[in-house]
């Protein structure tokens, strides 16, 4: 068990191994199909600014997709333009 842990610790420091792991993970993520209309519940963050103003970030806004129906929660300043995009 200790030898396996050491081997993994050493291999993860090699850039070629890191690249291979990331490429494999990204390919797996891209090949997944998402069904947004069949009794699913998803949330999209369309604004996440802190209380301190920032010119490129909108205030808090969450878009909920519940089985094909959309609900907007907590629309803050600048969030509407993000929803239009």
C-alpha positions in Angstrom: 0.0 0.0 0.0 2.8 2.4 0.9 4.7 1.5 -2.3 1.6 2.1 -4.4 1.1 5.5 -2.7 4.8 6.5 -3.4 4.5 5.4 -7.0 1.4 7.5 -7.5 3.0 10.4 -5.8 6.1 10.2 -8.1 4.1 9.6 -11.3 1.8 12.6 -10.7 4.8 14.9 -10.7 5.8 14.0 -14.3 4.4 16.4 -16.8 3.7 13.7 -19.4 1.7 11.7 -16.9 -0.2 14.9 -15.9 -1.0 15.7 -19.5 -2.2 12.1 -20.2 -4.5 12.2 -17.1 -6.0 15.6 -18.0 -6.5 14.6 -21.6 -8.3 11.4 -20.6 -10.5 13.3 -18.1 -11.4 16.0 -20.6 -12.3 13.4 -23.2 -14.5 11.6 -20.7 -16.3 14.8 -19.8 -16.9 15.8 -23.5 -18.4 12.4 -24.4 -21.1 12.6 -21.7 -24.7 13.4 -22.9 -26.8 15.6 -20.6 -30.5 15.2 -20.7 -31.9 18.5 -19.3 -35.6 17.8 -19.9 -36.3 14.4 -18.4 -37.1 15.0 -14.7 -33.7 16.6 -14.0 -32.8 19.5 -11.8 -29.8 21.8 -12.8 -28.6 25.1 -11.6 -26.6 27.7 -13.6 -24.8 30.6 -11.8 -25.4 33.7 -14.0 -23.9 36.1 -11.5 -21.5 35.6 -8.6 -20.2 39.0 -7.6 -19.4 39.7 -3.9 -21.0 42.7 -2.1 -18.0 44.8 -3.2 -18.6 46.2 -6.7 -16.6 44.8 -9.6 -17.0 46.1 -13.2 -16.9 42.7 -15.0 -19.1 40.6 -12.6 -22.8 40.6 -12.1 -24.4 40.3 -8.7 -25.9 37.1 -7.5 -28.2 35.3 -9.9 -29.2 31.6 -10.2 -31.1 30.0 -13.1 -32.9 26.7 -12.2 -33.9 24.2 -14.8 -36.5 21.8 -13.4 -37.6 19.3 -16.0 -37.7 21.8 -18.8 -39.2 24.7 -16.7 -36.9 27.6 -15.9 -36.9 29.6 -12.7 -34.6 32.6 -12.0 -33.7 33.1 -8.4 -32.1 36.2 -6.7 -31.6 38.5 -9.8 -29.0 41.1 -8.9 -27.6 44.1 -10.9 -26.0 43.1 -14.2 -27.5 39.6 -14.1 -30.2 40.2 -16.7 -27.5 40.9 -19.4 -25.9 37.6 -18.5 -29.2 35.8 -18.9 -29.7 37.3 -22.4 -26.3 35.9 -23.4 
